Each structure stands twice: as C-alpha cells, then as structure tokens.
Amino acid sequence: MNFILDKSKWICGRPSSNIPPERSNCLGEGSTKLLNEKGYMCCLGQCMYQVIEGHNKSVSVLFDKESPEETDFLCPPFNKLYGSIVNTRLAGDAMFINDAIDTTVDEKIELLQQLFTDHGHTLEVVESSDIFKNI
C-alpha cells in the first residue's frame, strides 16, 4: 500500500505530554496517540486513517488509542487477529521510531520510509495534505 504522512498533523518524539514541544526531535502537541485530543496523529494513526476511510469506519476508532492493537478494527498491515487483536511487527517497529526522543524528525522519516519499504509499502512525507482536513 501507499501511505502519506502529513507533517502538519504528525505527533512524534513525544511519548508523553511531559516532553517540551520545543525539542527539535518532536512535532505536534499533546500525547502521542493514534489520534489525540488536539487532532494530531502518530505515523500509524495517519496510516490507519487512510485504511479506515475505505471501510466506512469513523475516525473515533483511533481516538485516544496508543497502538493499533487497542482498536476494535482489524487493519492489516498494522494489527492482526492472533487470539485477540495484536500489533504487527511493522506497527511495533514504527511506534519505536515514531516515539524515539533521541532521533531528529528527518532521521525518523528516513527510518520510517525504510521500514515501510522493507514491508512492501511506501510512505510519502508531505508538509500538509487535505487527507486529514476533517479531523
């Protein structure tokens, strides 16, 4: 699949809201979630949103969730059914990259793009996109 990562809606480098937003390794406001209370989304939240759009699911399935396994929606390639819904390896690795406080935003982008390529997907990074205008 081809995914878009919108930097204007991306929260990264902030696993909790206690990390100051002025750090160069961070983007967004609030806590890192698939979709947080301020309308920011981690990389997986943005990708999952692009999948659920085609399944007539509400964006509310992403709200205040920390990972794909917390949703009640099967969304390959990010979660799978294994007795219960669990994260895929792609999701786990993406969360680690997204939340890292010791890598710059540019390093995160490079690592995420390589990760998605390694799993047979593409990740295009844009400054802003209309995809998330209703969030």
C-alpha positions in Angstrom: 0.0 0.0 0.0 1.0 3.6 -0.5 0.7 5.8 2.6 1.0 9.6 3.2 2.5 11.1 6.3 1.4 14.7 6.8 4.0 16.6 8.9 1.4 19.3 9.9 -0.7 16.6 11.7 2.1 14.4 12.9 2.9 13.9 16.6 6.3 12.3 17.1 9.2 12.2 19.6 6.8 12.8 22.5 5.7 9.6 24.1 4.1 11.7 26.8 2.9 15.3 27.1 5.6 16.0 29.7 8.3 16.5 27.0 8.6 20.1 26.0 7.4 20.8 22.4 10.4 23.0 21.6 12.7 20.0 21.3 13.9 19.6 17.7 13.1 15.9 17.8 9.4 16.5 18.3 6.4 17.5 16.2 2.8 18.1 17.3 1.1 18.9 20.6 -0.3 16.7 23.3 0.3 13.0 23.9 1.4 10.6 21.3 -1.7 8.6 20.2 -3.2 7.3 17.0 -5.4 10.4 17.3 -5.0 12.7 20.3 -7.2 15.4 21.8 -5.5 18.1 19.8 -6.1 16.5 16.5 -2.5 15.2 16.0 -1.8 11.7 14.9 1.2 9.5 15.1 2.5 7.8 11.9 0.4 4.7 12.5 -2.7 6.8 13.2 -2.3 8.6 9.9 -1.8 5.3 8.0 -4.7 3.6 9.7 -6.9 6.6 9.0 -6.2 6.1 5.3 -7.2 2.5 5.5 -10.4 3.0 7.5 -11.6 5.7 5.1 -12.3 3.0 2.6 -14.2 0.9 5.1 -16.7 3.5 6.2 -15.3 3.5 9.8 -15.4 6.5 12.0 -12.2 8.2 13.0 -13.3 7.7 16.5 -11.9 4.1 16.4 -8.5 5.8 16.6 -9.2 8.4 19.3 -7.1 8.2 22.4 -5.6 4.8 21.4 -1.9 4.3 21.8 -1.5 1.4 19.3 -3.3 -0.5 16.6 -3.9 -3.4 19.0 -6.1 -1.2 21.1 -8.7 -0.6 18.3 -11.6 -3.0 17.6 -10.9 -2.7 13.9 -8.6 -5.2 12.0 -6.3 -3.1 9.9 -3.6 -5.1 8.2 -0.7 -4.4 7.9 -0.8 -2.8 11.4 -2.7 -5.3 13.5 -3.8 -8.9 13.2 -6.0 -11.4 14.9 -3.9 -13.8 17.0 -6.4 -15.0 19.6 -7.0 -11.3 20.1 -6.0 -8.2 18.1 -2.2 -7.7 18.3 0.2 -5.3 16.7 2.2 -6.5 13.7 6.0 -6.2 13.6 5.6 -3.2 11.3 3.5 -1.5 13.9 5.8 -2.2 16.8 8.9 -1.0 14.9 7.0 2.1 13.6 5.9 3.0 17.2 9.5 2.7 18.4 10.8 5.0 15.6 7.9 7.5 16.0 8.3 7.9 19.7 12.1 8.0 20.0 13.3 11.2 21.7 16.9 10.8 20.6 16.4 10.9 16.8 15.6 14.0 14.7 12.4 14.4 12.7 14.4 13.8 9.5 16.0 10.7 10.9 12.6 9.4 11.9 11.3 10.0 8.4 14.2 8.1 6.8 13.8 5.2 9.2 10.0 5.0 8.7 10.3 5.1 5.0 12.9 2.3 5.0 10.7 0.3 7.4 7.6 0.7 5.2 9.7 -0.3 2.1 11.0 -3.4 3.9 7.4 -4.4 4.5 6.3 -3.8 0.9 4.7 -0.4 1.3 5.6 3.2 0.6 5.5 6.2 2.8 5.4 9.6 1.2 6.0 12.5 3.5 4.3 15.9 2.8 4.3 19.2 4.6 0.5 19.3 4.5 -2.4 17.3 3.0 -6.1 17.6 2.6 -6.5 14.0 3.7 -6.8 15.0 7.3 -8.7 18.3 6.9 -11.9 16.9 8.6 -10.0 15.9 11.8 
